[in-house]
Amino acid sequence: MPPHNRTAAGDAVRYQAVFDSAVEFAVITTDCDGLVTDWNPGAERILGLPEVW
């Protein structure tokens, strides 16, 4: 794997780890159209969102 791909893959792993571990914060991601694409466990707990919607 070229070095730039390893960095991107590592960034994705680090992002997911932070996203999943921020349970005291509601983190919600959207696409360019403003549609919700994902939320973290904190959003589930704080907003009462189901894990799968």
N, C-alpha and C positions, 0 to 999 in steps of 0.2 A: 504494500500500500504506500503511495507517495506520502511524504511528510505532511503536506497540507491536508490530506484526508485524515491522517491520524489526529491532527489538531482539531479538525472539525468534529470528528467522532468523540474525542475527549471532551470538547466543549458541550456536546449534546448530552453526554453522560453526566457532566457536572451540573448542567442546567436542570436535568430531570431530578437529580438528587436534591438540589435546592428547592425546586418546585414541590416535590413530594414531602420534604421535611418542614416546610414553612406552615405548620399546622395552626399557629396562632394568627395567621393572616389569610384572608380569602384572596387567592390569586386566580383570575379568570383570564383566559386567552381568547382572542377573537381573530377571525380572518379579515381580509381587506374590506369585506362587505359588512363587517360588524357582527357576524354570526359567531356565537360562542363555539369554540372548538375544543376546549378542555378546561377543567378546573381542578384545583388541588384538594387534598383532604381538609385543609382549613376552610375552604369554601363550602365543602359538604357539611362540616360541623357548624360553622357560623351562620350560613344561610339556609341550612336544612336541605341542601340539594342531595338527590340520590347519587350513588356512585355512577350509575348508568342512567342516562336520561333519554 
